[in-house]
């Protein structure tokens, strides 16, 4: 028992020392910058077999990430959900494996801030823990806002930059249409096949059958450190000081 405890303590100290030496900037990629593309009009109606996660009325399909026994604390009004940063992240009551997801989001017209502090949120395609663990599709205002390319809207955060920049102006509704294939694990917990995602941003392809390196990490490189099964989908209440985002018309088809 003593040897096991000592080994665990040593590992914790080593991990803390390694974390202290690593900076978030080490995983920021700034070039090449994705070409700007102007999106066209798209259809957003839910198909007949979709599960409606938000139809403009209530948050019955969502709970608090901090305490899943409690309802989601974000605000509902004008057929939209608005982030309440004081209540933390929210996630779906139900867990999913493979799916097609549609979600619409809007950065306030009067948005302030720059870089990652401008309309920041995140769509976690599978939330694997009580904190920010999961696979993040970045949400940010990048209509005319420079940041590292693997951190702009449409990126798999800190992993893969979007193929193009398809942002609309702040104040306009934007859409993500996503095909998600969850990672698979062997019986011993090792990775059998990685997560794969395809993303259309305002109808424009920005992630094409992209293989993820693991759940999102702000500092350090992503990797598959533990096995997991079906997981809820999470929306982030980011801690930046800019005005909060809104979401609407969220539906999902299990595959």
Secondary structure, 3 states (H helix, E strand, C coil): CHHHHHHHHHHHHHHHHHHHHCCHHHHCCCCCCCEECCCCCCCCCCCCCCEEEECCCCCCCEEECCCCCCECCCEEECCEEECCCCCCCEEECCCECCEEEEEEEECCCCCCCCHHHCCCEEEEEEECCCCCCEEEEEECCCCCCCCCHHHCCCCECCCECCCEECCCCCCCEEEEEEEEECCEECCCCCEEECCEEEEEECCEEEEEEEECCCCCCCCCCCCCCCCCCCEEEEECCCCCCCCCCEEEEEEEEEC
